[in-house]
Amino acid sequence: MSDRPLPPDHPAIPPRRIGVLLVNLGTPDATDYWSMRRYLKEFLSDRRVIEENRVKWWLILNLIILTVRPGRKGKDYEKIWNREKNESYLKTITRSQAEKLGAGLANDPRILVDWAMRYGNPSIGSRLDAMQKAGCDRILVLPLYPQYAAATTATVADNAFEALSAMRWQPALRVAPAYYDRPAYIEAIAGSLEEGLAKLPFKPDRVIASFHGMPEDYLKNGDPYYCQCAVTARLLRARLKMDETQLMLTFQSRFGTAEWLKPYTDKTVESLAHEGVKNLAVITPGFSADCLETLEEIAMENAHIFKSAGGTNFAHIPCLNDSERGMAVIRDVVGRELQGWL
C-alpha cells in the first residue's frame, strides 16, 4: 500500500470493535392483513423451514395459505400484542436482552451489542451492515435457540453469510452453536420452573416441557433437534429429581398434514385431563423469549383445551426472557464464544 495521504473524501476507518448480534425468529411489524402476509411469506418461503417440492409449495403458499392465514394469525397476535410499544413481545424482549447484555459489557468499549430478527425487522443484513460500518471486524452471531434445527439456527447462518456476500469489506463471523446441554442453561430453566411452581396457588400433578415441533421427515433426514430436546429434558429431570411421568416431553405448533414429532402437546394436554389430571403446568424450554407460541398457543389455547377436557388448574411458566437467569445464559454463551477475540 502507498504511504500517500488518502483523498479528502475517503471515509475514515473506525477503531476496531467486536460485535455481538442476538437473533431471534421474527415478528410481523403489525397485526393487519398485509403486515401478516409479508411476514408469513418471508417465513414460509424459506427452504429451510418448508422442505417441500418448490412448485407444489409455491401453489399451496400463494393460493391458499397467504390468502387465509394472515387474517387468522393476525387475530392471534392481537391477543398478545404489546400495545404500549405497538410491537410483539418477542421484539420487546429481544431488544431488552440486547440492551442488558450491552450494559453488562459496557466496561469494554471494543464490544458492540445489537439484535435482529431472521424474518421481519430489524433484519440480520441491516444490523450486520451497521456493525461493520461501526468498526466491527469480528462479529459473533448468537441465534437464540437452545436446540439446533436447520429451520432455525441454520437459516440464521444462511442469512448472515448471504448478507456478507454483498459486503466489500467483510467482518470475520462466528455463529454460536446450540446450548441445549450447557449447565448454565439447564440451571436457569430448572430454577425458573422451581420459582414459577412455588408461586402457583396449586400444586401441579404433571409438568410438561413443550418444545416447538417439526416434521418427522426432518429428523429422518438427519436433523439433531429432537435428540437435543430429549437431552435437555433428561438433564432437567436429573436436576429437578423428576421422572418421565412428572416432567413430560412434548412438541407443539404443528401445521399441515404431515406427521410431526410426537407426542403432540395439545393431544397430551387433552389426554391428561381425560385421565383425571386436574392440575397442570407447562414450561417451554426451547423458547428464549415469550412469543405467540407461548403466550397464545400454550397459555391460552392449551389452557382452554385442558379445562374443556375436564382439567381445573393450568399454568404456563414464563420463558427466561430478559430475567437475570435468562441473561446469565446469554452471558455464558457469549463469554465462551468470544474466547480468543478478547
Secondary structure as GFF3:
##gff-version 3
##sequence-region A 1 342
A	DSSP	beta_strand	17	27	.	.	.	ID=ss1
A	DSSP	alpha_helix	33	44	.	.	.	ID=ss2
A	DSSP	alpha_helix	54	60	.	.	.	ID=ss3
A	DSSP	pi_helix	61	65	.	.	.	ID=ss4
A	DSSP	alpha_helix	66	79	.	.	.	ID=ss5
A	DSSP	alpha_helix	89	104	.	.	.	ID=ss6
A	DSSP	beta_strand	111	120	.	.	.	ID=ss7
A	DSSP	alpha_helix	124	133	.	.	.	ID=ss8
A	DSSP	beta_strand	136	143	.	.	.	ID=ss9
A	DSSP	pi_helix	150	154	.	.	.	ID=ss10
A	DSSP	alpha_helix	155	164	.	.	.	ID=ss11
A	DSSP	beta_strand	172	175	.	.	.	ID=ss12
A	DSSP	alpha_helix	183	199	.	.	.	ID=ss13
A	DSSP	beta_strand	206	212	.	.	.	ID=ss14
A	DSSP	alpha_helix	216	220	.	.	.	ID=ss15
A	DSSP	alpha_helix	225	240	.	.	.	ID=ss16
A	DSSP	beta_strand	247	252	.	.	.	ID=ss17
A	DSSP	alpha_helix	265	274	.	.	.	ID=ss18
A	DSSP	beta_strand	279	283	.	.	.	ID=ss19
A	DSSP	pi_helix	292	302	.	.	.	ID=ss20
A	DSSP	alpha_helix	303	308	.	.	.	ID=ss21
A	DSSP	beta_strand	313	316	.	.	.	ID=ss22
A	DSSP	alpha_helix	324	337	.	.	.	ID=ss23
###
